[in-house]
Amino acid sequence: MNKCSVDFKIQHNDNRGMYFEETNRCIVYLPMHETMEDVIKTINHEIFHHCFTQLEEAESMDEEMEECLIFNLQWAEYSVV
């Protein structure tokens, strides 16, 4: 499994974070976040994209399916309680 790196940018962007499969790199745009918890959620979100790609699960999902799965994974602890 390839390692993934996370870079932080202080420039404004329409995105909160992005994952680049070709370089296994995540970028988190800090001005788009209000709290540290929010930053951590974005890091986790982008790392999930990396994991799905490494496990070749992304090939069996379209973008909407992948985003929905990540949303459910990130909010699972609140949904279960």
Backbone as a chain_set.jsonl record, in Angstrom:
{"seq": "MNKCSVDFKIQHNDNRGMYFEETNRCIVYLPMHETMEDVIKTINHEIFHHCFTQLEEAESMDEEMEECLIFNLQWAEYSVV", "coords": {"N": [[0.85, -1.175, 0.0], [0.583, 2.192, -0.845], [2.012, 5.09, 0.663], [0.393, 7.988, 1.976], [0.415, 11.488, 1.728], [-0.214, 14.51, 3.553], [-0.906, 17.809, 2.932], [-1.051, 21.212, 3.951], [-2.777, 24.163, 3.142], [-2.931, 27.711, 3.132], [-4.321, 29.326, 1.528], [-7.373, 30.632, 0.149], [-9.957, 28.575, -1.123], [-12.411, 26.95, -3.137], [-12.842, 24.434, -2.292], [-12.734, 22.278, 0.573], [-10.947, 20.322, 0.998], [-8.786, 18.174, -0.922], [-8.059, 15.188, -2.762], [-5.402, 13.709, -4.456], [-5.006, 11.255, -6.613], [-2.949, 10.488, -8.361], [-0.576, 11.285, -7.143], [-0.806, 10.473, -4.567], [-1.586, 12.297, -2.566], [-2.965, 14.527, -0.206], [-4.644, 17.608, 0.119], [-5.399, 20.109, 2.402], [-7.385, 22.847, 2.867], [-7.008, 25.302, 4.959], [-8.334, 27.865, 5.586], [-10.994, 27.315, 5.056], [-12.155, 26.1, 7.189], [-13.567, 26.022, 10.485], [-13.046, 25.005, 13.015], [-10.732, 22.934, 14.901], [-11.599, 20.305, 15.035], [-13.124, 20.179, 12.733], [-11.115, 20.418, 10.78], [-9.774, 18.0, 11.222], [-11.799, 16.199, 10.494], [-11.888, 16.713, 7.747], [-9.314, 15.904, 6.98], [-9.52, 13.146, 7.569], [-11.574, 12.5, 5.763], [-10.342, 12.885, 3.249], [-8.297, 11.007, 3.474], [-9.792, 8.661, 3.545], [-10.59, 8.599, 0.842], [-8.095, 8.025, -0.305], [-7.597, 5.468, 0.839], [-9.699, 3.926, -0.271], [-8.968, 4.016, -2.941], [-6.494, 2.68, -2.879], [-7.329, 0.164, -2.11], [-8.69, -0.539, -4.276], [-11.376, -0.16, -4.315], [-12.585, 2.08, -5.222], [-12.976, 1.778, -7.902], [-15.32, 0.379, -8.147], [-17.232, 2.13, -7.397], [-19.072, 5.129, -8.029], [-18.475, 8.713, -7.97], [-20.441, 9.941, -6.337], [-21.401, 7.776, -4.806], [-19.084, 7.099, -3.389], [-18.645, 9.446, -1.889], [-20.968, 9.432, -0.315], [-20.594, 7.078, 1.172], [-18.288, 7.792, 2.644], [-19.323, 9.935, 4.13], [-21.202, 8.529, 5.723], [-19.453, 6.837, 7.141], [-17.999, 8.726, 8.629], [-19.936, 9.848, 10.256], [-20.958, 7.756, 11.673], [-20.643, 7.083, 14.437], [-22.336, 8.912, 15.681], [-24.761, 8.261, 14.606], [-25.251, 5.705, 15.533], [-25.476, 5.917, 18.271]], "CA": [[0.0, 0.0, 0.0], [1.345, 3.437, -0.937], [1.797, 6.092, 1.699], [-0.335, 9.189, 1.584], [0.871, 12.678, 2.442], [-1.224, 15.553, 3.745], [-0.358, 19.166, 2.909], [-1.998, 22.245, 4.374], [-2.657, 25.424, 2.409], [-3.633, 28.809, 3.788], [-5.046, 30.102, 0.524], [-8.8, 30.323, 0.034], [-10.293, 27.687, -2.222], [-13.81, 26.527, -3.047], [-12.842, 23.114, -1.671], [-12.192, 22.167, 1.928], [-9.815, 19.424, 0.845], [-8.742, 17.43, -2.183], [-7.143, 14.05, -2.823], [-4.838, 13.513, -5.788], [-4.646, 9.839, -6.72], [-1.684, 10.282, -9.077], [0.575, 11.55, -6.263], [-1.159, 10.022, -3.207], [-1.43, 13.487, -1.725], [-4.165, 15.251, 0.207], [-4.454, 19.014, 0.47], [-6.448, 20.646, 3.257], [-7.397, 24.31, 2.801], [-7.334, 25.7, 6.328], [-9.31, 28.954, 5.753], [-12.355, 26.817, 4.851], [-12.531, 25.39, 8.41], [-13.804, 26.877, 11.649], [-12.534, 24.395, 14.241], [-9.75, 21.863, 14.707], [-12.381, 19.093, 14.748], [-13.489, 20.293, 11.321], [-9.895, 20.114, 10.023], [-9.543, 16.563, 11.367], [-12.799, 15.511, 9.663], [-11.475, 16.84, 6.346], [-8.166, 15.005, 6.796], [-10.065, 11.784, 7.516], [-12.334, 12.377, 4.516], [-9.405, 12.719, 2.136], [-7.597, 9.736, 3.679], [-10.718, 7.622, 3.077], [-10.449, 8.531, -0.625], [-6.837, 7.312, -0.564], [-7.774, 4.056, 1.198], [-10.552, 3.282, -1.27], [-8.172, 3.88, -4.164], [-5.488, 1.643, -2.652], [-8.023, -1.125, -2.038], [-9.365, -0.65, -5.573], [-12.823, -0.066, -4.123], [-13.059, 3.246, -5.964], [-13.368, 1.336, -9.239], [-16.685, -0.152, -8.119], [-18.13, 3.192, -6.933], [-18.946, 6.437, -8.67], [-18.104, 9.751, -7.009], [-21.518, 10.151, -5.379], [-21.413, 6.627, -3.904], [-17.921, 7.209, -2.522], [-18.896, 10.545, -0.948], [-22.01, 8.981, 0.603], [-19.969, 6.118, 2.081], [-17.415, 8.542, 3.553], [-20.213, 10.653, 5.046], [-21.735, 7.562, 6.683], [-18.354, 6.406, 8.008], [-17.619, 9.794, 9.539], [-21.023, 10.162, 11.204], [-21.467, 6.492, 12.205], [-20.736, 7.079, 15.903], [-23.507, 9.703, 16.086], [-25.959, 7.554, 14.136], [-25.423, 4.489, 16.327], [-25.825, 6.267, 19.66]], "C": [[0.896, 1.24, 0.0], [1.006, 4.368, 0.211], [1.065, 7.284, 1.114], [0.22, 10.361, 2.384], [-0.27, 13.686, 2.526], [-0.506, 16.894, 3.803], [-1.455, 20.139, 3.31], [-1.716, 23.526, 3.603], [-3.441, 26.493, 3.155], [-4.353, 29.714, 2.795], [-6.517, 29.691, 0.503], [-9.027, 29.494, -1.217], [-11.753, 27.309, -2.049], [-13.935, 25.171, -2.354], [-12.285, 23.187, -0.26], [-10.942, 21.29, 1.892], [-9.903, 18.707, -0.486], [-7.763, 16.273, -2.039], [-6.701, 13.87, -4.261], [-4.279, 12.103, -5.879], [-3.279, 9.644, -7.363], [-0.459, 10.492, -8.204], [0.341, 11.082, -4.826], [-1.025, 11.161, -2.195], [-2.792, 14.106, -1.442], [-3.768, 16.697, 0.483], [-5.659, 19.44, 1.29], [-6.306, 22.17, 3.244], [-7.908, 24.845, 4.136], [-8.346, 26.836, 6.449], [-10.774, 28.501, 5.601], [-12.897, 26.092, 6.088], [-12.671, 26.363, 9.573], [-13.209, 26.325, 12.935], [-11.497, 23.32, 13.89], [-10.454, 20.541, 14.396], [-12.782, 19.042, 13.275], [-12.297, 19.947, 10.422], [-9.628, 18.602, 10.058], [-10.54, 15.773, 10.524], [-12.416, 15.571, 8.188], [-10.27, 15.947, 6.062], [-8.661, 13.574, 6.667], [-10.794, 11.534, 6.205], [-11.396, 12.097, 3.343], [-8.615, 11.422, 2.255], [-8.491, 8.557, 3.285], [-10.646, 7.479, 1.56], [-9.187, 7.743, -0.986], [-6.999, 5.811, -0.29], [-8.616, 3.315, 0.169], [-9.786, 3.056, -2.564], [-7.16, 2.747, -4.021], [-6.115, 0.251, -2.615], [-8.786, -1.435, -3.316], [-10.882, -0.666, -5.434], [-13.402, 1.086, -4.946], [-13.522, 2.857, -7.359], [-14.811, 0.844, -9.279], [-17.704, 0.883, -7.651], [-17.961, 4.426, -7.807], [-18.693, 7.471, -7.574], [-19.173, 9.963, -5.945], [-21.579, 9.016, -4.354], [-20.26, 6.711, -2.904], [-18.122, 8.298, -1.474], [-19.936, 10.147, 0.096], [-21.437, 8.0, 1.63], [-19.071, 6.833, 3.092], [-18.252, 9.302, 4.577], [-20.728, 9.703, 6.124], [-20.662, 7.039, 7.631], [-18.023, 7.473, 9.046], [-18.699, 10.101, 10.585], [-21.581, 8.914, 11.859], [-21.621, 6.52, 13.718], [-21.93, 7.875, 16.399], [-24.803, 9.002, 15.699], [-26.278, 6.352, 15.014], [-25.926, 4.809, 17.715], [-27.259, 6.711, 19.755]], "O": [[1.858, 1.317, 0.765], [-0.135, 4.428, 0.671], [1.119, 7.545, -0.088], [0.466, 10.236, 3.584], [-1.167, 13.708, 1.683], [0.392, 17.093, 4.621], [-2.635, 19.914, 3.04], [-0.563, 23.922, 3.433], [-4.489, 26.214, 3.739], [-4.923, 30.738, 3.172], [-6.857, 28.546, 0.801], [-8.37, 29.69, -2.239], [-12.276, 27.342, -0.935], [-15.014, 24.807, -1.884], [-11.467, 24.051, 0.057], [-10.003, 21.494, 2.661], [-10.967, 18.641, -1.1], [-6.778, 16.355, -1.305], [-7.522, 13.877, -5.177], [-3.233, 11.79, -5.311], [-2.529, 8.75, -6.971], [0.599, 9.934, -8.493], [1.198, 11.275, -3.964], [-0.435, 11.006, -1.125], [-3.652, 14.194, -2.32], [-2.691, 16.968, 1.014], [-6.801, 19.167, 0.921], [-5.249, 22.711, 3.567], [-9.111, 24.835, 4.396], [-9.174, 26.785, 7.358], [-11.688, 29.233, 5.98], [-13.99, 25.528, 6.037], [-11.989, 27.386, 9.637], [-12.897, 27.088, 13.85], [-11.403, 22.867, 12.749], [-9.965, 19.75, 13.59], [-12.775, 17.977, 12.657], [-12.459, 19.259, 9.414], [-9.296, 18.004, 9.035], [-10.167, 14.779, 9.902], [-12.596, 14.596, 7.459], [-10.212, 15.302, 5.015], [-8.259, 12.862, 5.747], [-10.646, 10.47, 5.604], [-11.631, 11.187, 2.548], [-8.296, 10.799, 1.242], [-8.001, 7.563, 2.749], [-10.64, 6.361, 1.044], [-9.216, 6.891, -1.875], [-6.583, 4.983, -1.1], [-8.28, 2.196, -0.219], [-9.941, 2.02, -3.21], [-6.989, 1.946, -4.94], [-5.498, -0.725, -3.042], [-9.447, -2.468, -3.422], [-11.588, -1.13, -6.328], [-14.575, 1.061, -5.32], [-14.371, 3.534, -7.94], [-15.453, 0.887, -10.328], [-18.889, 0.577, -7.517], [-16.862, 4.733, -8.266], [-18.696, 7.14, -6.388], [-18.847, 10.146, -4.772], [-21.784, 9.266, -3.166], [-20.436, 6.429, -1.718], [-17.806, 8.098, -0.302], [-19.796, 10.491, 1.27], [-21.755, 8.081, 2.816], [-19.098, 6.504, 4.278], [-17.924, 9.309, 5.763], [-20.695, 10.035, 7.309], [-20.939, 6.82, 8.81], [-17.793, 7.156, 10.213], [-18.385, 10.567, 11.68], [-22.597, 8.999, 12.549], [-22.624, 6.034, 14.241], [-22.49, 7.546, 17.444], [-25.818, 9.134, 16.382], [-27.446, 6.018, 15.214], [-26.718, 4.054, 18.28], [-27.731, 7.043, 20.842]]}, "num_chains": 1, "name": "protein.A"}
